[in-house]
Amino acid sequence: VRMAAAACSMASSLSFICIKRLRRPVLSSSSVITASARTITGTIAVYNKHSTTQGVKLLPGCLTPRQPLNRVKLLRDHNLSDAVGYMTAYNADTLSCTFSVPEGPEGDEALTKAANGLRDGMSIGFMVNDYKFDPDYNLEVYAAELYEVSLCAVPDFQDAQIESVAVSYTHLRAHE
């Protein structure tokens, strides 16, 4: 696993770090995570491939996210009572999405586990509106409403994974 980090000084006490492909953000005990630039970006599924355990095949363009996009929640392990973020960007062609992760212990934990590889998979929750079964009884989805994406350890679509985690933080300096 390679880490691509870019740090730029925006002020003497503010830094920005973008952790690419699953490395833990290094935060000292004197760091405070701020609300800006707290994002997780990744591929939520793939088209024209069967999922590993469910035999579901998503056809191109089948997923329509709830509107506005912030109605699509980022959950942990499909637990509807454990939201840690919300969607801010969606690319229907590539199924790539970006999620904002608000401040708080749950958000901090989600960012850390995504960055260090413990929850580096993404899995989708959707309501099927149009489908058919193929000759092998696999479900082919033609239209569906996307209502949630979950951070998970093992996604059903193997290529559904986190691509980047971004965190900004402020160093608190004592008596300089």
N, C-alpha and C positions, 0 to 999 in steps of 0.2 A: 504494500500500500504506500503510495507516495503522497506527500503533503505539499500542496501548493498554497503558500501563504503570502499575502501581500499586506504590508503594513505601511501606512502613511500617516505622518503626524499632521493632524488637523488643527491641533492646539497643543500646548505643552502638556496637557493632562488627558487628551483624548486621542485614542488610537482606533483604527479600524482593522479588523483581521477577518479574512475570508478563508475558511478551511474547506478544502476541496477533497472529496473522496475519503471521508471517514477518518479523520484524526480528531482527537479530543481537543477542544479549545483549552488553552492553558490560562487559567484564571487564578490569581493569587487571592489570599484571604483579604487583601485590601482592595479588591476589584468589585465594582458594582456593575451589573449588566444593565444597559439602558434599553429603552423601547425601540430606538431606531436600528435598522439593519439587523433585525432578528428574524431571519428567514431560513426556510428549508425548501430546496428545489429538487425535483426529481421526476422520473418517469413513473406514472401511476399504473400503467398497464401496456400491453402491446396488441396491435391489431393482427388478425389472421393467424393466430397461434392459439392452440388449446391450453387452457390453464392446467396446471399440474394435477390437482386433485378433483376439481369440479367438472372438467370437460367443457368449459365455457369458451366460446370463440367470439371475440368482439370483431365486428365488421367495421371497416373504416367509416368514421363519422357517426358512429352509433351513439356515442355518449354526449349528452347535453347537460352541462352543469346547471344547478339551480341558479337563479338570478335574484338579486345581484350575487356576484361570485362569493362574497363573504358569507353567504348562506351555506356554502359547502365547507364543512368543518374538517379539521385535522384532528383525528382521534388517536388513542392508543389502543391497539388490538381490537378494533371495532366496538369498543365500549362506548355506547352513546352518552354515558354520563361522565366521560373522561376526555372532554375536548381540550386540546392544547394549542389550537391555532385555527386559522381560517384562510381560504384561498384568496389570492390577490391577482393571479395570472393563470391563464389556461391556453394551451396550444392544442387545438383539436387534431392537427395533422400528426404531431409527434407524441401526443398525450403527456407532454411535459407541463408541470404546474409549479407554481411558487406559492408558499404559504407564509403568512406572517404569524409569528409566535410571540404573544404578549408576555410582559414581565410577570414574574411570580415563580414560586418553587416548581410548579408543574411544567411551566414553559422552560425553565432552566434545565430541568431534568430531561425533557424531550430533546432539547438542543444538544446536550452533552451525550446522551445515548445515541442520537443520530450521528453525531460527529465521531464517536469512538467505535462505531460499528455494532453496537448491541441491538439497535433497532434501525438497520440500514435498508430495510425493505419497505415497500409501499403496497397497500392493498386497497381495493375500492369497494364501496358500498353503493349499490344502484338499484333502481326499480325498473324492471324490464317492461317495455311498452309494446315491442314488436319482436317476434322471434320465430324460429322454426327448429326442428330437430334434424340433424343430418342422418344419413343411413346407419351410423354407429351410435345413435341416440345422444350425441353431443349437442348441447344447446348453442345455436348460432344467434347472436344478438344483433338485430337490425336497428333498434332504437331503445334507448334507456335514459333515465334521469339519474345523473350523478349527484348524490347527496352527501357523501362523506368519503374521505381517504384516511387510511390508518397507517401509522407507523407500526411496523412489525418486524420480528426477527427473521421469519421465513415467508416470503410472499408467494402466492399461488402462481403468479406469472413471474418466472425466474428473473426476467430482465426488468421488473418493476423495482427500481431502487433509487435511493437518494444519490443525487449528483453533487450537491453542495450544501453546506451549512454556513450561514454568515451570522456573525455576532459582533456587535460593537460593545466596547466596554470603556469605562472611565476608571483610571487609577486614582485612588484617594491618597493624597500624600500628607503624612502627619508631620507637622512642625518643620517645614522646609525653610 
